[in-house]
Amino acid sequence: MRVLPIGLALLALLDLRPELQLLADHFTLTSLWFALLYHPLAVTVLILTPDLWRRYR
């Protein structure tokens, strides 16, 4: 049942895609802060993905 953590991580990355593109073009701490501020669920999912991976092993 490893589909769940992989699916959640992919959806989180899709949600963060515009911010990741901006960070890749011009990295600033302000752009990083706003990415974290406006997408807390996606960031939380990405942080917890290793734990989900172990839990659904």
mmCIF file as Biopython writes it, N, C-alpha, C and O atoms, coordinates in Angstrom:
data_model
#
loop_
_atom_site.group_PDB
_atom_site.id
_atom_site.type_symbol
_atom_site.label_atom_id
_atom_site.label_alt_id
_atom_site.label_comp_id
_atom_site.label_asym_id
_atom_site.label_entity_id
_atom_site.label_seq_id
_atom_site.pdbx_PDB_ins_code
_atom_site.Cartn_x
_atom_site.Cartn_y
_atom_site.Cartn_z
_atom_site.occupancy
_atom_site.B_iso_or_equiv
_atom_site.auth_seq_id
_atom_site.auth_asym_id
_atom_site.pdbx_PDB_model_num
ATOM 1   N N  . MET A ? 1  ? 0.833  -1.190 0.000   1.0 0.0 1  A 1 
ATOM 2   C CA . MET A ? 1  ? 0.000  0.000  0.000   1.0 0.0 1  A 1 
ATOM 3   C C  . MET A ? 1  ? 0.878  1.254  0.000   1.0 0.0 1  A 1 
ATOM 4   O O  . MET A ? 1  ? 0.569  2.234  0.678   1.0 0.0 1  A 1 
ATOM 5   N N  . ARG A ? 2  ? 1.961  1.217  -0.755  1.0 0.0 2  A 1 
ATOM 6   C CA . ARG A ? 2  ? 2.862  2.373  -0.832  1.0 0.0 2  A 1 
ATOM 7   C C  . ARG A ? 2  ? 2.352  3.441  -1.781  1.0 0.0 2  A 1 
ATOM 8   O O  . ARG A ? 2  ? 3.015  4.456  -1.995  1.0 0.0 2  A 1 
ATOM 9   N N  . VAL A ? 3  ? 1.197  3.220  -2.340  1.0 0.0 3  A 1 
ATOM 10  C CA . VAL A ? 3  ? 0.631  4.189  -3.276  1.0 0.0 3  A 1 
ATOM 11  C C  . VAL A ? 3  ? 0.221  5.464  -2.541  1.0 0.0 3  A 1 
ATOM 12  O O  . VAL A ? 3  ? 0.331  6.559  -3.091  1.0 0.0 3  A 1 
ATOM 13  N N  . LEU A ? 4  ? -0.249 5.326  -1.304  1.0 0.0 4  A 1 
ATOM 14  C CA . LEU A ? 4  ? -0.718 6.484  -0.552  1.0 0.0 4  A 1 
ATOM 15  C C  . LEU A ? 4  ? 0.390  7.511  -0.297  1.0 0.0 4  A 1 
ATOM 16  O O  . LEU A ? 4  ? 0.194  8.682  -0.624  1.0 0.0 4  A 1 
ATOM 17  N N  . PRO A ? 5  ? 1.540  7.137  0.268   1.0 0.0 5  A 1 
ATOM 18  C CA . PRO A ? 5  ? 2.575  8.165  0.476   1.0 0.0 5  A 1 
ATOM 19  C C  . PRO A ? 5  ? 3.099  8.753  -0.827  1.0 0.0 5  A 1 
ATOM 20  O O  . PRO A ? 5  ? 3.378  9.950  -0.900  1.0 0.0 5  A 1 
ATOM 21  N N  . ILE A ? 6  ? 3.233  7.932  -1.842  1.0 0.0 6  A 1 
ATOM 22  C CA . ILE A ? 6  ? 3.723  8.436  -3.130  1.0 0.0 6  A 1 
ATOM 23  C C  . ILE A ? 6  ? 2.706  9.401  -3.745  1.0 0.0 6  A 1 
ATOM 24  O O  . ILE A ? 6  ? 3.074  10.456 -4.262  1.0 0.0 6  A 1 
ATOM 25  N N  . GLY A ? 7  ? 1.446  9.033  -3.686  1.0 0.0 7  A 1 
ATOM 26  C CA . GLY A ? 7  ? 0.394  9.894  -4.226  1.0 0.0 7  A 1 
ATOM 27  C C  . GLY A ? 7  ? 0.299  11.215 -3.487  1.0 0.0 7  A 1 
ATOM 28  O O  . GLY A ? 7  ? 0.150  12.269 -4.105  1.0 0.0 7  A 1 
ATOM 29  N N  . LEU A ? 8  ? 0.383  11.161 -2.168  1.0 0.0 8  A 1 
ATOM 30  C CA . LEU A ? 8  ? 0.332  12.399 -1.388  1.0 0.0 8  A 1 
ATOM 31  C C  . LEU A ? 8  ? 1.533  13.297 -1.689  1.0 0.0 8  A 1 
ATOM 32  O O  . LEU A ? 8  ? 1.382  14.512 -1.818  1.0 0.0 8  A 1 
ATOM 33  N N  . ALA A ? 9  ? 2.712  12.710 -1.801  1.0 0.0 9  A 1 
ATOM 34  C CA . ALA A ? 9  ? 3.911  13.505 -2.102  1.0 0.0 9  A 1 
ATOM 35  C C  . ALA A ? 9  ? 3.808  14.132 -3.495  1.0 0.0 9  A 1 
ATOM 36  O O  . ALA A ? 9  ? 4.182  15.290 -3.680  1.0 0.0 9  A 1 
ATOM 37  N N  . LEU A ? 10 ? 3.308  13.380 -4.465  1.0 0.0 10 A 1 
ATOM 38  C CA . LEU A ? 10 ? 3.156  13.944 -5.814  1.0 0.0 10 A 1 
ATOM 39  C C  . LEU A ? 10 ? 2.140  15.079 -5.839  1.0 0.0 10 A 1 
ATOM 40  O O  . LEU A ? 10 ? 2.358  16.094 -6.501  1.0 0.0 10 A 1 
ATOM 41  N N  . LEU A ? 11 ? 1.034  14.913 -5.124  1.0 0.0 11 A 1 
ATOM 42  C CA . LEU A ? 11 ? 0.034  15.985 -5.067  1.0 0.0 11 A 1 
ATOM 43  C C  . LEU A ? 11 ? 0.586  17.222 -4.355  1.0 0.0 11 A 1 
ATOM 44  O O  . LEU A ? 11 ? 0.283  18.349 -4.747  1.0 0.0 11 A 1 
ATOM 45  N N  . ALA A ? 12 ? 1.388  17.017 -3.321  1.0 0.0 12 A 1 
ATOM 46  C CA . ALA A ? 12 ? 2.002  18.148 -2.627  1.0 0.0 12 A 1 
ATOM 47  C C  . ALA A ? 12 ? 2.975  18.881 -3.553  1.0 0.0 12 A 1 
ATOM 48  O O  . ALA A ? 12 ? 3.017  20.111 -3.574  1.0 0.0 12 A 1 
ATOM 49  N N  . LEU A ? 13 ? 3.751  18.117 -4.314  1.0 0.0 13 A 1 
ATOM 50  C CA . LEU A ? 13 ? 4.685  18.752 -5.255  1.0 0.0 13 A 1 
ATOM 51  C C  . LEU A ? 13 ? 3.947  19.495 -6.364  1.0 0.0 13 A 1 
ATOM 52  O O  . LEU A ? 13 ? 4.391  20.554 -6.805  1.0 0.0 13 A 1 
ATOM 53  N N  . LEU A ? 14 ? 2.822  18.943 -6.816  1.0 0.0 14 A 1 
ATOM 54  C CA . LEU A ? 14 ? 2.019  19.645 -7.820  1.0 0.0 14 A 1 
ATOM 55  C C  . LEU A ? 14 ? 1.455  20.949 -7.263  1.0 0.0 14 A 1 
ATOM 56  O O  . LEU A ? 14 ? 1.364  21.946 -7.979  1.0 0.0 14 A 1 
ATOM 57  N N  . ASP A ? 15 ? 1.078  20.938 -5.990  1.0 0.0 15 A 1 
ATOM 58  C CA . ASP A ? 15 ? 0.570  22.151 -5.366  1.0 0.0 15 A 1 
ATOM 59  C C  . ASP A ? 15 ? 1.672  23.197 -5.215  1.0 0.0 15 A 1 
ATOM 60  O O  . ASP A ? 15 ? 1.411  24.394 -5.331  1.0 0.0 15 A 1 
ATOM 61  N N  . LEU A ? 16 ? 2.879  22.758 -4.961  1.0 0.0 16 A 1 
ATOM 62  C CA . LEU A ? 16 ? 4.007  23.674 -4.771  1.0 0.0 16 A 1 
ATOM 63  C C  . LEU A ? 16 ? 4.754  24.014 -6.055  1.0 0.0 16 A 1 
ATOM 64  O O  . LEU A ? 16 ? 5.719  24.778 -6.021  1.0 0.0 16 A 1 
ATOM 65  N N  . ARG A ? 17 ? 4.330  23.467 -7.173  1.0 0.0 17 A 1 
ATOM 66  C CA . ARG A ? 17 ? 5.067  23.635 -8.424  1.0 0.0 17 A 1 
ATOM 67  C C  . ARG A ? 17 ? 5.361  25.088 -8.800  1.0 0.0 17 A 1 
ATOM 68  O O  . ARG A ? 17 ? 6.503  25.393 -9.145  1.0 0.0 17 A 1 
ATOM 69  N N  . PRO A ? 18 ? 4.378  26.002 -8.750  1.0 0.0 18 A 1 
ATOM 70  C CA . PRO A ? 18 ? 4.722  27.396 -9.113  1.0 0.0 18 A 1 
ATOM 71  C C  . PRO A ? 18 ? 5.766  28.015 -8.178  1.0 0.0 18 A 1 
ATOM 72  O O  . PRO A ? 18 ? 6.665  28.726 -8.629  1.0 0.0 18 A 1 
ATOM 73  N N  . GLU A ? 19 ? 5.644  27.743 -6.883  1.0 0.0 19 A 1 
ATOM 74  C CA . GLU A ? 19 ? 6.607  28.294 -5.942  1.0 0.0 19 A 1 
ATOM 75  C C  . GLU A ? 19 ? 7.984  27.673 -6.132  1.0 0.0 19 A 1 
ATOM 76  O O  . GLU A ? 19 ? 8.999  28.358 -6.001  1.0 0.0 19 A 1 
ATOM 77  N N  . LEU A ? 20 ? 8.026  26.391 -6.436  1.0 0.0 20 A 1 
ATOM 78  C CA . LEU A ? 20 ? 9.313  25.737 -6.687  1.0 0.0 20 A 1 
ATOM 79  C C  . LEU A ? 20 ? 9.981  26.296 -7.933  1.0 0.0 20 A 1 
ATOM 80  O O  . LEU A ? 20 ? 11.205 26.423 -7.976  1.0 0.0 20 A 1 
ATOM 81  N N  . GLN A ? 21 ? 9.189  26.630 -8.950  1.0 0.0 21 A 1 
ATOM 82  C CA . GLN A ? 21 ? 9.756  27.244 -10.153 1.0 0.0 21 A 1 
ATOM 83  C C  . GLN A ? 21 ? 10.317 28.623 -9.842  1.0 0.0 21 A 1 
ATOM 84  O O  . GLN A ? 21 ? 11.387 28.989 -10.329 1.0 0.0 21 A 1 
ATOM 85  N N  . LEU A ? 22 ? 9.586  29.392 -9.024  1.0 0.0 22 A 1 
ATOM 86  C CA . LEU A ? 22 ? 10.087 30.710 -8.633  1.0 0.0 22 A 1 
ATOM 87  C C  . LEU A ? 22 ? 11.355 30.594 -7.797  1.0 0.0 22 A 1 
ATOM 88  O O  . LEU A ? 22 ? 12.294 31.368 -7.978  1.0 0.0 22 A 1 
ATOM 89  N N  . LEU A ? 23 ? 11.385 29.632 -6.886  1.0 0.0 23 A 1 
ATOM 90  C CA . LEU A ? 23 ? 12.579 29.433 -6.068  1.0 0.0 23 A 1 
ATOM 91  C C  . LEU A ? 23 ? 13.762 28.984 -6.918  1.0 0.0 23 A 1 
ATOM 92  O O  . LEU A ? 23 ? 14.901 29.361 -6.643  1.0 0.0 23 A 1 
ATOM 93  N N  . ALA A ? 24 ? 13.502 28.186 -7.940  1.0 0.0 24 A 1 
ATOM 94  C CA . ALA A ? 24 ? 14.587 27.732 -8.805  1.0 0.0 24 A 1 
ATOM 95  C C  . ALA A ? 24 ? 15.137 28.885 -9.646  1.0 0.0 24 A 1 
ATOM 96  O O  . ALA A ? 24 ? 16.338 28.941 -9.912  1.0 0.0 24 A 1 
ATOM 97  N N  . ASP A ? 25 ? 14.272 29.795 -10.062 1.0 0.0 25 A 1 
ATOM 98  C CA . ASP A ? 25 ? 14.719 30.932 -10.863 1.0 0.0 25 A 1 
ATOM 99  C C  . ASP A ? 25 ? 15.465 31.964 -10.021 1.0 0.0 25 A 1 
ATOM 100 O O  . ASP A ? 25 ? 16.577 32.372 -10.356 1.0 0.0 25 A 1 
ATOM 101 N N  . HIS A ? 26 ? 14.843 32.371 -8.939  1.0 0.0 26 A 1 
ATOM 102 C CA . HIS A ? 26 ? 15.415 33.428 -8.084  1.0 0.0 26 A 1 
ATOM 103 C C  . HIS A ? 26 ? 15.150 33.067 -6.635  1.0 0.0 26 A 1 
ATOM 104 O O  . HIS A ? 26 ? 14.081 33.362 -6.100  1.0 0.0 26 A 1 
ATOM 105 N N  . PHE A ? 27 ? 16.121 32.429 -6.002  1.0 0.0 27 A 1 
ATOM 106 C CA . PHE A ? 27 ? 15.949 32.027 -4.615  1.0 0.0 27 A 1 
ATOM 107 C C  . PHE A ? 27 ? 16.150 33.215 -3.689  1.0 0.0 27 A 1 
ATOM 108 O O  . PHE A ? 27 ? 17.202 33.854 -3.698  1.0 0.0 27 A 1 
ATOM 109 N N  . THR A ? 28 ? 15.140 33.500 -2.896  1.0 0.0 28 A 1 
ATOM 110 C CA . THR A ? 28 ? 15.246 34.475 -1.819  1.0 0.0 28 A 1 
ATOM 111 C C  . THR A ? 28 ? 14.563 33.884 -0.599  1.0 0.0 28 A 1 
ATOM 112 O O  . THR A ? 28 ? 13.705 33.009 -0.716  1.0 0.0 28 A 1 
ATOM 113 N N  . LEU A ? 29 ? 14.942 34.362 0.552   1.0 0.0 29 A 1 
ATOM 114 C CA . LEU A ? 29 ? 14.300 33.889 1.772   1.0 0.0 29 A 1 
ATOM 115 C C  . LEU A ? 29 ? 12.835 34.298 1.835   1.0 0.0 29 A 1 
ATOM 116 O O  . LEU A ? 29 ? 12.016 33.598 2.431   1.0 0.0 29 A 1 
ATOM 117 N N  . THR A ? 30 ? 12.506 35.430 1.222   1.0 0.0 30 A 1 
ATOM 118 C CA . THR A ? 30 ? 11.118 35.877 1.195   1.0 0.0 30 A 1 
ATOM 119 C C  . THR A ? 30 ? 10.259 34.933 0.368   1.0 0.0 30 A 1 
ATOM 120 O O  . THR A ? 30 ? 9.146  34.599 0.774   1.0 0.0 30 A 1 
ATOM 121 N N  . SER A ? 31 ? 10.753 34.500 -0.777  1.0 0.0 31 A 1 
ATOM 122 C CA . SER A ? 31 ? 9.973  33.576 -1.597  1.0 0.0 31 A 1 
ATOM 123 C C  . SER A ? 31 ? 9.834  32.224 -0.907  1.0 0.0 31 A 1 
ATOM 124 O O  . SER A ? 31 ? 8.792  31.579 -1.021  1.0 0.0 31 A 1 
ATOM 125 N N  . LEU A ? 32 ? 10.861 31.791 -0.199  1.0 0.0 32 A 1 
ATOM 126 C CA . LEU A ? 32 ? 10.772 30.555 0.575   1.0 0.0 32 A 1 
ATOM 127 C C  . LEU A ? 32 ? 9.746  30.696 1.687   1.0 0.0 32 A 1 
ATOM 128 O O  . LEU A ? 32 ? 8.951  29.785 1.918   1.0 0.0 32 A 1 
ATOM 129 N N  . TRP A ? 33 ? 9.756  31.837 2.381   1.0 0.0 33 A 1 
ATOM 130 C CA . TRP A ? 33 ? 8.810  32.081 3.464   1.0 0.0 33 A 1 
ATOM 131 C C  . TRP A ? 33 ? 7.375  32.053 2.944   1.0 0.0 33 A 1 
ATOM 132 O O  . TRP A ? 33 ? 6.508  31.444 3.572   1.0 0.0 33 A 1 
ATOM 133 N N  . PHE A ? 34 ? 7.109  32.696 1.816   1.0 0.0 34 A 1 
ATOM 134 C CA . PHE A ? 34 ? 5.754  32.718 1.286   1.0 0.0 34 A 1 
ATOM 135 C C  . PHE A ? 34 ? 5.319  31.343 0.781   1.0 0.0 34 A 1 
ATOM 136 O O  . PHE A ? 34 ? 4.139  31.006 0.868   1.0 0.0 34 A 1 
ATOM 137 N N  . ALA A ? 35 ? 6.232  30.558 0.263   1.0 0.0 35 A 1 
ATOM 138 C CA . ALA A ? 35 ? 5.888  29.191 -0.140  1.0 0.0 35 A 1 
ATOM 139 C C  . ALA A ? 35 ? 5.469  28.381 1.074   1.0 0.0 35 A 1 
ATOM 140 O O  . ALA A ? 35 ? 4.496  27.629 1.013   1.0 0.0 35 A 1 
ATOM 141 N N  . LEU A ? 36 ? 6.191  28.528 2.175   1.0 0.0 36 A 1 
ATOM 142 C CA . LEU A ? 36 ? 5.838  27.816 3.400   1.0 0.0 36 A 1 
ATOM 143 C C  . LEU A ? 36 ? 4.557  28.365 4.019   1.0 0.0 36 A 1 
ATOM 144 O O  . LEU A ? 36 ? 3.768  27.606 4.582   1.0 0.0 36 A 1 
ATOM 145 N N  . LEU A ? 37 ? 4.347  29.657 3.923   1.0 0.0 37 A 1 
ATOM 146 C CA . LEU A ? 37 ? 3.206  30.300 4.550   1.0 0.0 37 A 1 
ATOM 147 C C  . LEU A ? 37 ? 1.899  29.989 3.828   1.0 0.0 37 A 1 
ATOM 148 O O  . LEU A ? 37 ? 0.874  29.777 4.476   1.0 0.0 37 A 1 
ATOM 149 N N  . TYR A ? 38 ? 1.918  29.959 2.503   1.0 0.0 38 A 1 
ATOM 150 C CA . TYR A ? 38 ? 0.690  29.799 1.743   1.0 0.0 38 A 1 
ATOM 151 C C  . TYR A ? 38 ? 0.375  28.350 1.375   1.0 0.0 38 A 1 
ATOM 152 O O  . TYR A ? 38 ? -0.693 28.080 0.825   1.0 0.0 38 A 1 
ATOM 153 N N  . HIS A ? 39 ? 1.267  27.427 1.661   1.0 0.0 39 A 1 
ATOM 154 C CA . HIS A ? 39 ? 1.029  26.013 1.359   1.0 0.0 39 A 1 
ATOM 155 C C  . HIS A ? 39 ? 1.424  25.130 2.546   1.0 0.0 39 A 1 
ATOM 156 O O  . HIS A ? 39 ? 2.267  24.243 2.406   1.0 0.0 39 A 1 
ATOM 157 N N  . PRO A ? 40 ? 0.822  25.369 3.703   1.0 0.0 40 A 1 
ATOM 158 C CA . PRO A ? 40 ? 1.246  24.613 4.888   1.0 0.0 40 A 1 
ATOM 159 C C  . PRO A ? 40 ? 0.934  23.119 4.800   1.0 0.0 40 A 1 
ATOM 160 O O  . PRO A ? 40 ? 1.708  22.298 5.292   1.0 0.0 40 A 1 
ATOM 161 N N  . LEU A ? 41 ? -0.182 22.761 4.182   1.0 0.0 41 A 1 
ATOM 162 C CA . LEU A ? 41 ? -0.518 21.339 4.088   1.0 0.0 41 A 1 
ATOM 163 C C  . LEU A ? 41 ? 0.455  20.599 3.176   1.0 0.0 41 A 1 
ATOM 164 O O  . LEU A ? 41 ? 0.892  19.496 3.504   1.0 0.0 41 A 1 
ATOM 165 N N  . ALA A ? 42 ? 0.793  21.184 2.052   1.0 0.0 42 A 1 
ATOM 166 C CA . ALA A ? 42 ? 1.728  20.543 1.127   1.0 0.0 42 A 1 
ATOM 167 C C  . ALA A ? 42 ? 3.104  20.399 1.764   1.0 0.0 42 A 1 
ATOM 168 O O  . ALA A ? 42 ? 3.760  19.370 1.598   1.0 0.0 42 A 1 
ATOM 169 N N  . VAL A ? 43 ? 3.543  21.413 2.486   1.0 0.0 43 A 1 
ATOM 170 C CA . VAL A ? 43 ? 4.850  21.346 3.148   1.0 0.0 43 A 1 
ATOM 171 C C  . VAL A ? 43 ? 4.829  20.286 4.243   1.0 0.0 43 A 1 
ATOM 172 O O  . VAL A ? 43 ? 5.791  19.535 4.402   1.0 0.0 43 A 1 
ATOM 173 N N  . THR A ? 44 ? 3.737  20.225 4.993   1.0 0.0 44 A 1 
ATOM 174 C CA . THR A ? 44 ? 3.618  19.217 6.051   1.0 0.0 44 A 1 
ATOM 175 C C  . THR A ? 44 ? 3.640  17.813 5.480   1.0 0.0 44 A 1 
ATOM 176 O O  . THR A ? 44 ? 4.286  16.925 6.036   1.0 0.0 44 A 1 
ATOM 177 N N  . VAL A ? 45 ? 2.940  17.604 4.377   1.0 0.0 45 A 1 
ATOM 178 C CA . VAL A ? 45 ? 2.933  16.285 3.738   1.0 0.0 45 A 1 
ATOM 179 C C  . VAL A ? 45 ? 4.337  15.904 3.284   1.0 0.0 45 A 1 
ATOM 180 O O  . VAL A ? 45 ? 4.756  14.761 3.468   1.0 0.0 45 A 1 
ATOM 181 N N  . LEU A ? 46 ? 5.062  16.840 2.697   1.0 0.0 46 A 1 
ATOM 182 C CA . LEU A ? 46 ? 6.424  16.534 2.254   1.0 0.0 46 A 1 
ATOM 183 C C  . LEU A ? 46 ? 7.350  16.250 3.430   1.0 0.0 46 A 1 
ATOM 184 O O  . LEU A ? 46 ? 8.236  15.402 3.328   1.0 0.0 46 A 1 
ATOM 185 N N  . ILE A ? 47 ? 7.157  16.947 4.541   1.0 0.0 47 A 1 
ATOM 186 C CA . ILE A ? 47 ? 7.987  16.691 5.716   1.0 0.0 47 A 1 
ATOM 187 C C  . ILE A ? 47 ? 7.674  15.324 6.313   1.0 0.0 47 A 1 
ATOM 188 O O  . ILE A ? 47 ? 8.575  14.630 6.785   1.0 0.0 47 A 1 
ATOM 189 N N  . LEU A ? 48 ? 6.397  14.933 6.294   1.0 0.0 48 A 1 
ATOM 190 C CA . LEU A ? 48 ? 5.985  13.664 6.904   1.0 0.0 48 A 1 
ATOM 191 C C  . LEU A ? 48 ? 6.040  12.472 5.950   1.0 0.0 48 A 1 
ATOM 192 O O  . LEU A ? 48 ? 5.718  11.357 6.360   1.0 0.0 48 A 1 
ATOM 193 N N  . THR A ? 49 ? 6.430  12.667 4.714   1.0 0.0 49 A 1 
ATOM 194 C CA . THR A ? 49 ? 6.477  11.568 3.752   1.0 0.0 49 A 1 
ATOM 195 C C  . THR A ? 49 ? 7.395  10.421 4.189   1.0 0.0 49 A 1 
ATOM 196 O O  . THR A ? 49 ? 7.003  9.267  4.020   1.0 0.0 49 A 1 
ATOM 197 N N  . PRO A ? 50 ? 8.586  10.664 4.738   1.0 0.0 50 A 1 
ATOM 198 C CA . PRO A ? 50 ? 9.395  9.513  5.188   1.0 0.0 50 A 1 
ATOM 199 C C  . PRO A ? 50 ? 8.710  8.685  6.277   1.0 0.0 50 A 1 
ATOM 200 O O  . PRO A ? 50 ? 8.815  7.459  6.283   1.0 0.0 50 A 1 
ATOM 201 N N  . ASP A ? 51 ? 8.011  9.353  7.194   1.0 0.0 51 A 1 
ATOM 202 C CA . ASP A ? 51 ? 7.287  8.628  8.237   1.0 0.0 51 A 1 
ATOM 203 C C  . ASP A ? 51 ? 6.128  7.837  7.636   1.0 0.0 51 A 1 
ATOM 204 O O  . ASP A ? 51 ? 5.874  6.702  8.040   1.0 0.0 51 A 1 
ATOM 205 N N  . LEU A ? 52 ? 5.429  8.428  6.678   1.0 0.0 52 A 1 
ATOM 206 C CA . LEU A ? 52 ? 4.343  7.704  6.001   1.0 0.0 52 A 1 
ATOM 207 C C  . LEU A ? 52 ? 4.889  6.502  5.235   1.0 0.0 52 A 1 
ATOM 208 O O  . LEU A ? 52 ? 4.267  5.441  5.197   1.0 0.0 52 A 1 
ATOM 209 N N  . TRP A ? 53 ? 6.050  6.681  4.630   1.0 0.0 53 A 1 
ATOM 210 C CA . TRP A ? 53 ? 6.669  5.583  3.875   1.0 0.0 53 A 1 
ATOM 211 C C  . TRP A ? 53 ? 6.956  4.401  4.793   1.0 0.0 53 A 1 
ATOM 212 O O  . TRP A ? 53 ? 6.674  3.256  4.440   1.0 0.0 53 A 1 
ATOM 213 N N  . ARG A ? 54 ? 7.524  4.677  5.988   1.0 0.0 54 A 1 
ATOM 214 C CA . ARG A ? 54 ? 7.806  3.619  6.955   1.0 0.0 54 A 1 
ATOM 215 C C  . ARG A ? 54 ? 6.517  3.001  7.502   1.0 0.0 54 A 1 
ATOM 216 O O  . ARG A ? 54 ? 6.451  1.789  7.705   1.0 0.0 54 A 1 
ATOM 217 N N  . ARG A ? 55 ? 5.508  3.815  7.738   1.0 0.0 55 A 1 
ATOM 218 C CA . ARG A ? 55 ? 4.256  3.347  8.329   1.0 0.0 55 A 1 
ATOM 219 C C  . ARG A ? 55 ? 3.491  2.432  7.381   1.0 0.0 55 A 1 
ATOM 220 O O  . ARG A ? 55 ? 2.859  1.475  7.828   1.0 0.0 55 A 1 
ATOM 221 N N  . TYR A ? 56 ? 3.538  2.712  6.075   1.0 0.0 56 A 1 
ATOM 222 C CA . TYR A ? 56 ? 2.792  1.938  5.089   1.0 0.0 56 A 1 
ATOM 223 C C  . TYR A ? 56 ? 3.659  0.877  4.423   1.0 0.0 56 A 1 
ATOM 224 O O  . TYR A ? 56 ? 3.311  0.397  3.344   1.0 0.0 56 A 1 
ATOM 225 N N  . ARG A ? 57 ? 4.764  0.504  5.029   1.0 0.0 57 A 1 
ATOM 226 C CA . ARG A ? 57 ? 5.634  -0.520 4.471   1.0 0.0 57 A 1 
ATOM 227 C C  . ARG A ? 57 ? 5.000  -1.867 4.591   1.0 0.0 57 A 1 
ATOM 228 O O  . ARG A ? 57 ? 5.586  -2.865 4.172   1.0 0.0 57 A 1 
#
